[in-house]
């Protein structure tokens, strides 16, 4: 049975289950006058979400269930479906570039081979291009020396004990 919303001239509003949409309008429970049916509020539920993309796909042997064929085939189908949708909806496309460096200064913004080639095109030297990219990222990510943990910093502050494998060693 459908649930309908009603309003009376006296200002009362109420809901009533009716056997059919063709049923006559009921009387107002407050004043007894004939009430009129109101348009019901629209209720939108659910949503749409694109299928998983390359960022959610497993990247290791263990992540694929140790090479489970059905699991790998399932992911292949998901990624192929995503590619077909990306052809139709370009906003779903994911740019995947090979990463040249991802540690130190490049931890938060990896250096891709594409960027490295663009920077090296003028000088022809990839080493100087990588150094230039690291300088441009200064302040955006941790420096190479800041990758040590709090425990490493604590151990370097205290006096080394004989036989401590984590004791600070003097630089040569």
C-alpha positions, 0 to 999 in steps of 0.5 A, a space after each residue: 500500500 502506498 503512503 501519501 502525504 495530505 494537507 488540510 485547509 486548517 493547516 494540518 499535515 498528515 500521512 495515510 496509507 491508502 489501498 491505491 492511488 485512486 482511493 478518495 482523499 481522507 478527511 482531516 483528523 484535526 477538523 474533519 474537513 476533506 484534505 488534499 493530497 500533496 506531492 511526496 518528497 523525493 527520496 534519492 538513495 544510493 549512488 554511483 561510483 566508478 570501478 576500481 582503478 590502477 591505484 587500488 589494484 594489487 601491486 605485489 605477489 602477495 596482493 594477488 593472493 600469491 598469483 591466484 588466477 581467478 583473482 588476477 582475472 577478476 582484477 584484469 576485468 575490473 581494469 579493462 572495464 575502467 579503461 572502457 569507461 575512461 574512453 567515454 569519460 576522460 575524467 576517470 583516466 589515470 595517468 601512470 608514469 614510471 617513477 625514477 626516484 621516490 625517496 628523500 626529497 621525492 617522497 611526497 612528489 615522486 620524480 617521474 622519468 617523463 619529468 626527468 627527460 624534460 629537465 634533462 633535454 636542455 643539458 643532456 645530463 640526467 644527474 644535474 636534472 635530478 639535482 635540479 628537481 630535488 632543489 625545486 622540491 625543497 620544502 615540499 618533502 622531507 630531506 634525505 637526512 630527515 628519514 631517520 625515526 625518533 628512535 634513531 634520533 634518541 639513540 644518537 643523543 645518548 652516549 654509545 654503549 659498547 656493542 650497541 649496533 645502533 650506536 652513532 659512528 663518526 663520519 669519515 
